């Protein structure tokens, strides 16, 4: 029986070593941002998954209580930016470089979820947001919108089929400001 247990543990260890860190959910907390008043922390949690990303969005208050706000679609959505309003009342998560989730810091209620720029159902999104910021009261967002396109890689970097491509950012706009209350209902997720 002990031998079977050792074989099982060795098999699990070998399988774990063959996985990438992201598949094991590492780093556990890849992104964490403290509110301006220092009372709340917004963070992203990775979850183990054979096909990452698999993440959830969280808020933690000063007494250490963490609340899961939402679980993102596995293998499709990811979060790599968190911004707070200056008054610490609202927090925004940028998901998949194009979708904005805004939550109230006190009640943890979702205030907004959707596209503030051009809607793009491509995966990854064609139109992405850069330099995202919340207004001091959290009622509007400012950002630059860029178009993500693909061009064929240089011939020396091509594969045998000639299908390798490189990501290119084209046509970035000037900074835009959008009031969340004015976003058309069709842009909501």
Backbone bond lengths (Angstrom), bond angles and torsions (degrees), N, CA, C in turn:
res aa  C-N    CA-C-N  psi(-1)  N-CA   C-N-CA  omega(-1)  CA-C   N-CA-C  phi
1 X - - - 1.443 - - 1.530 110.75 -
2 X 1.334 116.19 -41.88 1.465 120.37 179.49 1.521 110.67 -63.28
3 X 1.316 116.24 -38.87 1.472 120.93 179.14 1.533 110.45 -63.26
4 X 1.342 117.42 -42.29 1.464 120.89 178.74 1.534 110.62 -62.87
5 X 1.324 116.39 -39.60 1.455 120.86 179.49 1.529 110.41 -65.04
6 X 1.333 117.03 -42.05 1.462 120.58 177.80 1.526 111.43 -63.92
7 X 1.319 117.55 -40.16 1.462 121.12 177.79 1.526 110.08 -63.85
8 X 1.322 116.35 -42.24 1.460 120.90 179.34 1.531 110.51 -62.69
9 X 1.334 117.60 -46.81 1.461 121.82 179.50 1.525 110.58 -63.00
10 X 1.325 117.35 -40.98 1.465 121.12 178.46 1.529 110.93 -64.33
11 X 1.326 116.74 -39.16 1.468 120.60 178.29 1.522 110.46 -65.04
12 X 1.346 116.91 -43.79 1.460 120.27 177.35 1.522 111.46 -62.54
13 X 1.306 117.57 -42.17 1.464 121.58 179.60 1.526 110.46 -63.76
14 X 1.317 117.71 -41.64 1.465 121.00 178.42 1.522 110.69 -64.44
15 X 1.322 116.57 -41.31 1.464 120.11 178.68 1.529 110.30 -64.57
16 X 1.315 117.46 -41.40 1.467 121.04 179.68 1.520 111.14 -65.37
17 X 1.330 117.30 -37.53 1.464 120.80 -179.90 1.526 110.95 -69.22
18 X 1.311 117.83 -26.49 1.461 121.38 179.01 1.519 111.98 -78.18
19 X 1.317 117.93 -15.05 1.465 122.23 -178.54 1.526 110.35 -84.74
20 X 1.326 115.38 152.91 1.457 120.96 171.19 1.522 108.08 -79.05
21 X 1.325 116.15 160.34 1.463 120.28 179.24 1.508 112.82 -56.69
22 X 1.343 117.99 -39.81 1.464 121.26 -179.25 1.525 111.41 -63.57
23 X 1.326 117.48 -33.54 1.459 120.33 179.13 1.521 110.99 -68.30
24 X 1.298 116.64 -28.04 1.464 121.34 178.92 1.534 111.59 -89.32
25 X 1.349 116.76 0.18 1.454 120.25 179.92 1.513 113.57 84.01
26 X 1.339 117.41 23.80 1.467 121.49 -179.02 1.507 110.62 -107.82
27 X 1.310 120.74 142.24 1.451 123.93 -6.39 1.526 110.68 -68.93
28 X 1.291 116.53 149.31 1.461 121.56 -175.84 1.537 111.44 -60.96
29 X 1.333 116.14 -44.08 1.462 122.48 178.10 1.532 107.19 -121.32
30 X 1.344 118.40 92.17 1.464 119.94 -176.74 1.523 114.64 -78.17
31 X 1.326 117.02 -17.44 1.455 120.20 -176.28 1.526 108.98 -147.34
32 X 1.333 115.95 130.22 1.468 122.06 -179.18 1.524 107.71 -146.63
33 X 1.363 116.57 129.83 1.466 120.59 -178.89 1.528 109.10 -133.43
34 X 1.317 115.64 124.97 1.464 123.30 178.90 1.528 109.74 -79.80
35 X 1.329 117.09 139.12 1.468 120.98 177.96 1.527 109.10 -66.29
36 X 1.352 117.88 155.71 1.472 120.32 -179.48 1.527 113.75 -56.83
37 X 1.334 118.21 -32.89 1.468 119.58 179.30 1.531 112.64 -85.43
38 X 1.320 117.47 -3.51 1.459 121.99 176.10 1.519 115.56 77.37
39 X 1.328 119.16 7.77 1.464 121.26 -176.69 1.523 114.06 -93.73
40 X 1.336 117.95 -19.81 1.461 121.72 -177.14 1.525 110.47 -130.23
41 X 1.314 114.59 152.87 1.462 120.96 174.32 1.523 107.53 -127.48
42 X 1.318 116.13 127.35 1.463 121.46 173.22 1.520 106.26 -100.82
43 X 1.334 116.31 136.37 1.457 117.92 -179.89 1.512 111.59 -149.83
44 X 1.325 113.93 164.05 1.463 123.50 177.72 1.516 106.74 -112.11
45 X 1.326 116.08 135.45 1.469 120.90 178.75 1.531 108.76 -115.40
46 X 1.323 116.21 130.06 1.461 122.29 173.52 1.521 109.11 -85.70
47 X 1.336 116.12 145.85 1.458 121.99 177.06 1.524 108.50 -121.79
48 X 1.334 118.04 143.38 1.465 119.86 178.29 1.525 110.79 -59.26
49 X 1.322 116.24 135.55 1.454 121.83 179.36 1.523 108.02 -162.57
50 X 1.308 116.71 137.67 1.460 121.15 179.00 1.519 110.41 -61.13
51 X 1.330 117.37 -31.52 1.450 122.44 -177.18 1.534 109.79 -123.53
52 X 1.364 118.11 79.40 1.455 120.40 -178.07 1.531 110.81 -68.58
53 X 1.304 120.51 165.31 1.454 126.92 7.35 1.525 112.46 -82.72
54 X 1.314 115.69 154.63 1.459 123.48 174.15 1.526 105.33 -145.76
55 X 1.332 116.42 101.51 1.457 121.29 -171.44 1.524 111.91 -131.71
56 X 1.329 114.47 162.08 1.462 122.08 172.42 1.523 108.05 -136.62
57 X 1.343 115.38 155.52 1.458 122.74 -178.88 1.524 108.80 -104.83
58 X 1.341 116.92 137.10 1.459 121.71 -173.02 1.524 111.78 -136.27
59 X 1.334 115.63 156.45 1.464 124.36 168.43 1.519 108.18 -127.48
60 X 1.315 115.57 138.20 1.466 121.07 178.96 1.523 107.63 -126.64
61 X 1.348 117.09 129.69 1.463 119.90 -179.78 1.522 110.94 -92.46
62 X 1.318 116.05 176.56 1.466 121.39 -173.50 1.520 113.81 -64.80
63 X 1.346 118.30 -21.31 1.461 119.34 178.00 1.527 112.35 -86.53
64 X 1.336 116.65 5.06 1.459 120.92 175.60 1.516 115.33 91.64
65 X 1.323 117.72 -0.02 1.463 121.02 -179.42 1.528 109.13 -80.49
66 X 1.335 117.13 122.05 1.459 122.67 179.49 1.527 109.24 -104.14
67 X 1.336 115.59 138.87 1.456 122.08 179.70 1.525 108.98 -123.64
68 X 1.334 116.20 126.34 1.455 119.80 175.25 1.523 108.48 -76.60
69 X 1.333 116.19 124.42 1.461 121.61 -178.96 1.525 111.15 -85.44
70 X 1.313 116.48 -46.10 1.466 120.84 178.67 1.520 109.79 -164.15
71 X 1.308 114.87 155.11 1.464 121.58 174.50 1.522 106.35 -104.24
72 X 1.317 117.19 127.27 1.460 121.85 179.92 1.522 110.18 -78.31
73 X 1.322 115.51 158.01 1.468 120.30 179.97 1.528 109.13 -64.51
74 X 1.350 117.45 122.26 1.461 119.72 -179.83 1.522 111.26 -64.51
75 X 1.323 116.08 144.80 1.459 124.51 178.15 1.522 112.51 64.27
76 X 1.338 118.29 13.14 1.458 119.88 -178.46 1.530 112.00 -136.93
77 X 1.318 118.42 -46.18 1.459 122.04 -175.07 1.522 111.02 -111.18
78 X 1.324 114.84 148.43 1.454 122.00 176.88 1.520 107.88 -146.37
79 X 1.313 116.64 159.36 1.462 121.99 177.79 1.523 108.61 -125.26
80 X 1.344 116.03 126.27 1.457 118.81 178.62 1.526 113.03 -130.31
81 X 1.353 117.04 13.72 1.452 120.04 176.96 1.531 109.85 -151.92
82 X 1.345 115.26 133.87 1.462 122.64 174.78 1.520 106.67 -129.01
83 X 1.341 116.70 131.30 1.466 120.95 176.54 1.527 109.25 -131.76
84 X 1.323 115.82 144.92 1.460 123.15 179.29 1.520 110.03 -108.77
85 X 1.328 116.92 151.83 1.465 120.50 168.55 1.530 106.88 -74.16
86 X 1.326 116.12 155.74 1.468 120.67 -176.95 1.524 112.65 -60.89
87 X 1.343 117.08 -29.97 1.462 119.89 -179.75 1.530 113.26 -87.25
88 X 1.323 117.81 3.79 1.479 124.71 177.97 1.525 113.33 64.25
89 X 1.320 118.05 15.65 1.464 119.93 -179.00 1.520 112.63 -86.53
90 X 1.332 117.53 -24.90 1.460 120.87 -179.00 1.521 110.64 -134.24
91 X 1.335 113.82 150.43 1.457 120.75 178.30 1.532 107.67 -131.87
92 X 1.336 115.72 141.15 1.468 121.07 179.20 1.524 109.13 -119.31
93 X 1.315 115.11 136.90 1.459 123.06 175.02 1.526 106.99 -112.17
94 X 1.332 118.04 129.14 1.462 121.45 175.45 1.524 107.39 -93.63
95 X 1.329 116.15 115.97 1.468 122.05 -175.49 1.523 109.13 -108.50
96 X 1.316 115.68 132.25 1.468 123.51 178.94 1.520 112.11 54.62
97 X 1.311 117.52 30.83 1.464 124.93 177.84 1.525 114.05 64.75
98 X 1.352 119.66 3.72 1.459 119.97 -173.19 1.527 114.79 -141.38
99 X 1.310 118.54 -20.29 1.464 121.99 -172.85 1.526 108.32 -109.97
100 X 1.333 116.07 133.68 1.456 121.08 -177.44 1.529 109.22 -108.46
101 X 1.325 116.12 127.05 1.460 123.32 172.83 1.523 106.28 -111.00
102 X 1.325 117.45 124.02 1.465 121.48 179.21 1.526 108.25 -118.62
103 X 1.343 116.10 132.44 1.463 122.48 -179.37 1.514 110.08 -125.75
104 X 1.333 115.81 149.44 1.445 122.82 172.50 1.523 107.70 -77.67
105 X 1.331 116.70 130.31 1.455 120.87 -177.00 1.518 114.11 -68.45
106 X 1.324 118.25 -30.70 1.458 121.31 -178.13 1.529 112.61 -82.67
107 X 1.320 116.05 -53.38 1.470 119.81 -175.52 1.526 113.08 -87.61
108 X 1.324 116.76 -14.79 1.470 123.95 -176.61 1.527 111.97 65.47
109 X 1.328 117.09 16.18 1.464 121.64 179.18 1.521 109.79 -79.65
110 X 1.332 115.18 145.02 1.454 119.85 177.43 1.528 109.28 -74.56
111 X 1.324 116.43 126.65 1.453 122.91 -179.61 1.525 110.34 -95.54
112 X 1.339 116.11 -35.11 1.460 121.02 -176.42 1.523 109.06 -156.03
113 X 1.321 115.28 147.81 1.461 122.00 173.39 1.517 107.73 -153.02
114 X 1.313 117.12 118.25 1.455 119.10 177.68 1.512 112.99 158.97
115 X 1.323 114.05 -170.70 1.455 122.29 178.68 1.523 108.89 -86.63
116 X 1.326 118.19 131.39 1.458 121.37 172.99 1.523 109.82 -100.14
117 X 1.314 116.60 -17.93 1.460 122.57 174.91 1.519 108.72 -105.09
118 X 1.321 115.75 -154.34 1.461 119.60 178.60 1.513 109.87 -69.10
119 X 1.314 115.47 136.92 1.457 121.98 -178.91 1.521 109.22 -73.82
120 X 1.324 116.05 138.37 1.455 121.19 179.48 1.520 108.29 -143.91
121 X 1.315 116.10 116.32 1.460 119.66 179.36 1.522 111.22 -93.33
122 X 1.347 117.75 3.67 1.464 120.62 176.20 1.522 108.89 -63.24
123 X 1.314 115.70 156.59 1.457 120.10 177.45 1.510 108.85 -127.13
124 X 1.325 121.65 109.86 1.460 126.55 -0.75 1.529 110.64 -72.18
125 X 1.348 117.24 160.80 1.462 120.39 -175.96 1.529 113.17 -57.78
126 X 1.313 115.41 143.04 1.462 121.62 -179.70 1.524 111.17 -74.98
127 X 1.338 117.32 -42.69 1.461 121.81 179.99 1.515 108.66 -102.09
128 X 1.325 116.16 120.34 1.461 120.36 -174.87 1.522 110.85 -120.31
129 X 1.322 115.28 161.37 1.460 122.11 -179.66 1.515 110.13 -105.42
130 X 1.321 115.24 139.22 1.462 121.46 174.56 1.517 108.32 -129.49
131 X 1.322 116.70 154.38 1.465 123.57 177.53 1.537 111.40 57.57
132 X 1.324 116.63 40.54 1.461 121.55 179.80 1.528 109.98 -66.80
133 X 1.345 116.30 136.04 1.466 121.87 176.29 1.521 108.66 -147.00
134 X 1.326 116.17 146.06 1.460 121.97 173.34 1.520 108.81 -91.50
135 X 1.324 116.16 147.04 1.466 120.31 174.42 1.540 107.98 -65.86
136 X 1.338 117.91 163.77 1.470 119.54 -178.74 1.528 114.34 -53.57
137 X 1.355 117.38 -33.29 1.463 120.00 179.24 1.528 113.04 -96.39
138 X 1.328 118.36 -1.43 1.459 121.98 177.32 1.517 114.90 76.88
139 X 1.331 117.95 12.30 1.470 120.81 -177.69 1.524 112.82 -89.21
140 X 1.335 117.45 -14.06 1.460 119.94 179.47 1.529 109.28 -144.05
141 X 1.325 114.29 166.09 1.461 120.79 179.07 1.519 108.99 -126.37
142 X 1.323 115.63 150.27 1.460 121.73 170.82 1.513 107.53 -119.63
143 X 1.325 116.05 148.47 1.463 120.77 -176.31 1.517 110.07 -168.48
144 X 1.308 115.82 166.86 1.465 123.86 166.35 1.511 105.95 -109.89
145 X 1.315 116.03 139.31 1.459 120.69 178.09 1.525 108.42 -108.06
146 X 1.330 115.56 129.52 1.461 121.27 179.74 1.525 109.46 -124.02
147 X 1.311 115.59 153.02 1.455 120.48 177.37 1.522 108.23 -101.26
148 X 1.327 114.55 126.32 1.469 120.41 178.29 1.527 106.97 -94.01
149 X 1.311 116.31 119.39 1.464 120.83 177.76 1.522 108.83 -123.65
150 X 1.297 115.39 173.03 1.463 121.45 -178.13 1.517 108.83 -127.22
151 X 1.332 117.24 137.94 1.458 121.13 175.75 1.523 107.87 -128.95
152 X 1.331 117.30 152.66 1.466 119.72 179.28 1.530 110.68 -59.73
153 X 1.310 115.78 141.41 1.465 121.01 177.31 1.524 109.85 -67.77
154 X 1.309 114.89 161.99 1.467 120.80 176.77 1.530 109.23 -58.78
155 X 1.341 117.61 148.28 1.472 120.45 -176.63 1.529 114.06 -53.66
156 X 1.318 118.08 -36.71 1.477 120.06 -179.15 1.526 112.52 -70.28
157 X 1.329 117.82 -16.24 1.465 121.57 178.74 1.521 112.73 -103.46
158 X 1.329 117.32 1.38 1.460 120.94 -177.24 1.524 111.68 -73.21
159 X 1.326 114.99 153.59 1.458 120.18 172.76 1.528 107.84 -89.41
160 X 1.324 117.10 179.16 1.466 121.38 -175.43 1.536 112.25 -61.16
161 X 1.309 117.81 -32.01 1.471 120.71 -179.23 1.525 112.39 -86.18
162 X 1.340 117.66 -10.95 1.455 120.76 -179.09 1.516 113.27 72.27
163 X 1.332 116.98 31.42 1.460 120.69 -175.90 1.531 114.05 -107.20
164 X 1.320 118.64 2.22 1.464 120.54 -178.43 1.532 109.76 -73.46
165 X 1.346 117.01 134.62 1.462 122.01 -178.62 1.526 110.20 -130.15
166 X 1.330 115.75 158.69 1.459 123.13 176.87 1.515 109.13 -116.30
167 X 1.330 116.18 145.04 1.468 121.60 177.85 1.525 109.11 -80.09
168 X 1.325 115.43 136.77 1.463 122.04 -179.76 1.525 108.28 -131.22
169 X 1.333 117.39 137.54 1.465 121.43 174.90 1.520 107.76 -98.10
170 X 1.335 115.41 121.92 1.463 121.42 -179.78 1.514 110.42 -123.34
171 X 1.302 115.32 155.36 1.451 121.68 167.51 1.508 116.21 56.06
172 X 1.324 118.44 48.69 1.467 119.91 177.03 1.521 109.57 -72.43
173 X 1.314 115.55 136.10 1.464 121.67 -179.15 1.524 110.27 -81.68
174 X 1.320 115.14 170.73 1.461 120.62 168.59 1.528 106.53 -70.71
175 X 1.313 117.10 169.94 1.463 120.54 177.40 1.527 109.18 -60.86
176 X 1.339 115.83 134.67 1.458 122.83 177.98 1.516 108.48 -117.11
177 X 1.321 116.55 151.03 1.463 122.43 173.39 1.522 107.34 -122.30
178 X 1.336 116.67 130.25 1.457 121.97 -178.53 1.526 108.61 -131.94
179 X 1.321 116.07 125.70 1.464 120.75 174.09 1.530 107.62 -76.16
180 X 1.302 117.51 129.06 1.468 121.04 -176.89 1.524 111.26 -60.66
181 X 1.325 118.00 -33.52 1.463 121.32 179.51 1.533 112.48 -68.16
182 X 1.345 116.74 -20.54 1.467 121.22 -178.51 1.516 113.92 -93.12
183 X 1.310 119.26 -2.37 1.459 121.31 -178.58 1.535 108.36 -70.36
184 X 1.346 117.64 127.57 1.471 119.79 179.52 1.524 112.13 -56.53
185 X 1.308 116.84 143.84 1.464 121.64 -177.53 1.518 112.17 -57.51
186 X 1.336 118.74 -28.76 1.467 121.39 179.63 1.508 113.64 -66.89
187 X 1.343 117.62 -16.85 1.453 120.84 179.77 1.517 112.58 -87.66
188 X 1.322 116.62 -6.77 1.458 118.88 -179.32 1.513 109.49 -75.06
189 X 1.267 114.90 148.92 1.457 120.52 -177.65 1.492 109.67 -89.43
